[in-house]
Amino acid sequence: MGPGKIARKFARDLREVPHAELYAVASRNYGRAEAFGKEYNATKAFGSYEALAGDSDVDAVYIATPHALHKEYSLLCLSRGKAVLCEKPLAMDTTQVKEMTAASKAHHVLLMEAMWTAFLPHFQAAMQKVKAGVLGEIISIEADFGFRSPYNPTARLFNKQLGGGSLLDIGIYPLFLSLSILGRPVDMEARATFFENGADSSCHITLLYNNGAKARLFSTLLKETPTVAVIRGSEGTMKIHPRFHESSSFTIEKEGKTKQFNFTSRGEGFVHEIVHFCNLLREGGTESPVMTFDTSLQLTGLLDEVREKIGLHYE
Ligand SMILES: NC(=O)c1ccc[n+]([C@@H]2O[C@H](COP(=O)([O-])OP(=O)(O)OC[C@H]3O[C@@H](n4cnc5c(N)ncnc54)[C@H](OP(=O)(O)O)[C@@H]3O)[C@@H](O)[C@H]2O)c1
């Protein structure tokens, strides 16, 4: 559902997943669904999302609509017994996420946030090293994500009615990294700049932790930034190379030596999350042990807190 930019990458990677098939595509417009379906070899095309949700041969739905519509379409699919892999952010706020996870539980149907980074080999290896104490006690994290996109208030990236702005779109990645390493902060500071329609153009966040650790995070739609993550510990420093959320390498600097670790991801990187999701579906799972409901809830909770601090409100 939502045959836009990311759905194209997803459809390409789906071809590399054994036993998975792009069976149907749904758009608000039949012609767009048909064209997408032809390009990626789908059996069926639908001119409405409701029609796809009602097709008895659909096992699972990938939701790639703008953020503001994630909840509505996830609930639609879950209520029809379709497993849901929904793009990040899972929803606009924690109230919505709770509604979605409750629906998954009530219908006993799989729901997962498509936070693809969590499944990428470099990220899993980096988290293993951090958790194993290779860097010692974590002292600080610095991570940025920025690119320049010309302001267009009607485009998804900027449109406030669709959840536009840097924080929800890309600021979520540095927050996900910090959450994965240090968990929930005890306090935070945040400031932002805004486009004229009120969507945030950049966002600076500092997360503060009990042990004195700090995470300094930044997202922006105004300029290219290195999109690097640096994790400093008492015993060593890890640098996840650009772009850190989809990287193929990181280095660890320790005791005066630097060692590089290299990784290969499958396809354009989405294969990993799709394989995980398909395995869960086949096993009858309703919640991912990797991208858990609690993780999605905590991640959305952080987004909510930052929004409160910077005064970013969506209707
Ligand atoms: N995991 C990743 O790396 C990644 C990367 C980019 C984006 N994303 C996420 O994926 C989602 C979609 O992003 P995208 O860049 O693919 O967006 P996009 O290119 O604008 O595509 C979104 C699609 O949603 C459909 N849609 C349904 N209702 C809509 C509405 N009211 N207004 C506009 N479009 C509507 C549109 O298809 P029809 O009009 O044909 O129905 C459109 O093609 C976002 O939540 C984003 O955070 C994830």
The ligand as an SDF file (V2000), in Angstrom:
LIG
                    3D

 48 52  0  0  0  0  0  0  0  0999 V2000
   12.9830    2.6980    5.4780 N   0  0  0  0  0  0  0  0  0  0  0  0
   13.4390    3.6700    4.7330 C   0  0  0  0  0  0  0  0  0  0  0  0
   14.6130    3.7400    4.3750 O   0  0  0  0  0  0  0  0  0  0  0  0
   12.5090    4.7480    4.2910 C   0  0  0  0  0  0  0  0  0  0  0  0
   12.9270    5.6340    3.3060 C   0  0  0  0  0  0  0  0  0  0  0  0
   12.0240    6.5720    2.8600 C   0  0  0  0  0  0  0  0  0  0  0  0
   10.7660    6.6220    3.4150 C   0  0  0  0  0  0  0  0  0  0  0  0
   10.3950    5.7650    4.3920 N   0  0  0  0  0  0  0  0  0  0  0  0
    9.0480    5.8490    4.9800 C   0  0  0  0  0  0  0  0  0  0  0  0
    8.1070    5.3920    4.0240 O   0  0  0  0  0  0  0  0  0  0  0  0
    6.9340    6.1920    4.0230 C   0  0  0  0  0  0  0  0  0  0  0  0
    6.7030    6.6870    2.6010 C   0  0  0  0  0  0  0  0  0  0  0  0
    7.8110    7.4420    2.1660 O   0  0  0  0  0  0  0  0  0  0  0  0
    8.1110    7.6960    0.5920 P   0  0  0  0  0  0  0  0  0  0  0  0
    9.3370    8.5150    0.5630 O   0  0  0  0  0  0  0  0  0  0  0  0
    8.0660    6.4230   -0.1540 O   0  0  0  0  0  0  0  0  0  0  0  0
    6.8560    8.6110    0.2270 O   0  0  0  0  0  0  0  0  0  0  0  0
    6.1980    8.8560   -1.2100 P   0  0  0  0  0  0  0  0  0  0  0  0
    7.1960    8.6270   -2.2900 O   0  0  0  0  0  0  0  0  0  0  0  0
    5.5010   10.1440   -1.1400 O   0  0  0  0  0  0  0  0  0  0  0  0
    5.1180    7.6900   -1.2980 O   0  0  0  0  0  0  0  0  0  0  0  0
    4.0320    7.6070   -0.4330 C   0  0  0  0  0  0  0  0  0  0  0  0
    2.8630    6.9490   -1.1440 C   0  0  0  0  0  0  0  0  0  0  0  0
    1.7560    6.9590   -0.2520 O   0  0  0  0  0  0  0  0  0  0  0  0
    0.5540    7.0240   -0.9880 C   0  0  0  0  0  0  0  0  0  0  0  0
   -0.4160    7.8860   -0.3000 N   0  0  0  0  0  0  0  0  0  0  0  0
   -1.5580    7.4820    0.2910 C   0  0  0  0  0  0  0  0  0  0  0  0
   -2.2240    8.5130    0.8040 N   0  0  0  0  0  0  0  0  0  0  0  0
   -1.5160    9.6270    0.5340 C   0  0  0  0  0  0  0  0  0  0  0  0
   -1.7190   10.9850    0.7860 C   0  0  0  0  0  0  0  0  0  0  0  0
   -2.8070   11.4510    1.4280 N   0  0  0  0  0  0  0  0  0  0  0  0
   -0.7810   11.8660    0.3460 N   0  0  0  0  0  0  0  0  0  0  0  0
    0.3100   11.4310   -0.2920 C   0  0  0  0  0  0  0  0  0  0  0  0
    0.5630   10.1250   -0.5710 N   0  0  0  0  0  0  0  0  0  0  0  0
   -0.3630    9.2270   -0.1670 C   0  0  0  0  0  0  0  0  0  0  0  0
    0.9020    7.5420   -2.3660 C   0  0  0  0  0  0  0  0  0  0  0  0
    0.5000    6.5580   -3.2850 O   0  0  0  0  0  0  0  0  0  0  0  0
   -0.9140    6.6510   -4.0500 P   0  0  0  0  0  0  0  0  0  0  0  0
   -1.3030    8.0950   -4.1060 O   0  0  0  0  0  0  0  0  0  0  0  0
   -0.5710    6.0900   -5.3820 O   0  0  0  0  0  0  0  0  0  0  0  0
   -1.8720    5.8250   -3.2630 O   0  0  0  0  0  0  0  0  0  0  0  0
    2.4040    7.6880   -2.3880 C   0  0  0  0  0  0  0  0  0  0  0  0
    3.0060    7.1380   -3.5220 O   0  0  0  0  0  0  0  0  0  0  0  0
    7.1720    7.2820    5.0750 C   0  0  0  0  0  0  0  0  0  0  0  0
    6.4960    6.9560    6.2560 O   0  0  0  0  0  0  0  0  0  0  0  0
    8.6830    7.2740    5.3080 C   0  0  0  0  0  0  0  0  0  0  0  0
    9.0610    7.5640    6.6530 O   0  0  0  0  0  0  0  0  0  0  0  0
   11.2400    4.8290    4.8240 C   0  0  0  0  0  0  0  0  0  0  0  0
  1  2  1  0
  2  3  2  0
  2  4  1  0
  4  5  1  0
  4 48  2  0
  5  6  2  0
  6  7  1  0
  7  8  2  0
  8  9  1  0
  8 48  1  0
  9 10  1  0
  9 46  1  0
 10 11  1  0
 11 12  1  0
 11 44  1  0
 12 13  1  0
 13 14  1  0
 14 15  2  0
 14 16  1  0
 14 17  1  0
 17 18  1  0
 18 19  2  0
 18 20  1  0
 18 21  1  0
 21 22  1  0
 22 23  1  0
 23 24  1  0
 23 42  1  0
 24 25  1  0
 25 26  1  0
 25 36  1  0
 26 27  1  0
 26 35  1  0
 27 28  2  0
 28 29  1  0
 29 30  1  0
 29 35  2  0
 30 31  1  0
 30 32  2  0
 32 33  1  0
 33 34  2  0
 34 35  1  0
 36 37  1  0
 36 42  1  0
 37 38  1  0
 38 39  2  0
 38 40  1  0
 38 41  1  0
 42 43  1  0
 44 45  1  0
 44 46  1  0
 46 47  1  0
M  CHG  2   8   1  16  -1
M  END
$$$$
